[in-house]
Amino acid sequence: MWGLVRSAQAESPGTFALVDCAADPAALVRFPAVLDHPQVALRGDLALVPRLAATRGAAALLPPRTPARLEPTGSSLDALAFAAAPDAGRQPGPGEYGSSSAPPA
């Protein structure tokens, strides 16, 4: 359903609102202002709307000057860290795919 409504919102901005009220339609009475937002989730006494926000400094995820790879340290995109990759220069083996950000020689 979410994808269908998002497609309709893209074609007709301001016409559709996507409200996830978790089986409590009466929650709309408590939050009439939420209908000004294109998407909202109502949970108890909270009205949640999607927002993008920086969670750490821009320099926090700069790649090191040595070979490295990204590794998850948790379950969100904010939980990514560079780890040493000493085998970064080896050629891919059978069934493996390799890529490089370095220009071809």
ABEGO torsion letter per residue (X at the ends): XAAAAAAAAAABBGABBBBBAGGBAAAAAABAAAAABABBBBBEABBBBBBBBBABBAAAABBBABBBBBBBABABAAABBBBBBAAAABBBBBGBBBBBABBBX
